[in-house]
Amino acid sequence: MRYSHGSLSGIPFVVTVGSDRVYLGAFWYAYSSLAPTFPHIDLISNPHQIQRSWEPGSVDLRNDRRIHDALMLAGVLVE
């Protein structure tokens, strides 16, 4: 299998709820020596989870209540 190499600065994505932008993230490659300072999806080691920023003391933007509420309303969360 042949892998293509992505950008060292990642490929951006935006998480939205309705028309509200909740946060900016990026698809990230583990071979980059840059530590992402925003939520990211590590495409090599963990492509199924949005991980938090590596910046110490940063607010975890993934915990926005609007995301939880939208997923509950859509019936895709089990509590």
C-alpha positions in Angstrom: 0.0 0.0 0.0 1.3 3.4 -0.8 0.6 6.4 1.4 0.5 10.0 0.2 2.2 12.7 2.2 0.1 15.5 3.5 0.8 19.1 4.4 3.0 19.6 7.5 0.5 22.2 8.7 -2.4 19.9 8.4 -5.7 20.0 6.4 -8.2 22.3 8.2 -11.8 21.5 9.1 -14.5 23.4 10.9 -17.0 21.8 13.4 -20.3 23.5 13.1 -23.7 23.1 14.7 -26.4 24.4 12.3 -24.9 27.6 11.0 -22.7 28.3 14.1 -19.0 27.7 13.8 -17.9 25.9 17.0 -14.2 25.4 16.5 -11.5 25.1 13.9 -9.4 21.9 13.8 -7.1 20.1 11.4 -6.4 16.6 10.0 -2.8 16.1 11.2 0.1 13.8 10.3 2.2 12.3 13.1 5.4 12.7 11.1 5.1 16.5 11.5 7.4 17.9 14.1 4.9 20.7 14.8 2.6 20.2 17.8 -1.0 21.2 16.9 -2.4 24.1 19.1 -6.0 23.3 18.2 -8.2 20.1 18.1 -6.9 17.7 15.5 -7.4 14.2 14.0 -4.1 12.3 13.8 -4.4 10.6 10.4 -1.7 8.1 11.1 -2.0 6.9 14.7 -5.7 7.6 15.6 -7.9 8.6 12.7 -11.2 7.9 14.5 -10.9 10.5 17.3 -10.7 14.3 17.5 -7.9 15.0 19.9 -7.4 18.0 22.1 -4.8 20.8 21.5 -1.3 20.1 22.7 -1.0 23.6 24.0 -0.7 23.5 27.9 -3.6 25.2 29.7 -5.8 25.6 26.6 -9.6 25.3 26.8 -10.9 22.0 25.4 -13.1 23.3 22.6 -14.5 19.8 21.9 -16.7 20.1 25.0 -19.0 22.7 23.6 -22.6 22.0 24.8 -24.0 22.8 21.4 -22.3 19.7 20.0 -23.7 17.4 22.7 -27.2 18.8 22.3 -27.1 18.5 18.5 -26.0 14.8 18.7 -28.6 14.0 21.3 -31.3 15.6 19.1 -30.1 13.6 16.2 -30.4 10.4 18.3 -26.7 9.3 17.9 -25.7 9.6 21.6 -26.4 7.0 24.2 -26.2 8.0 27.8 
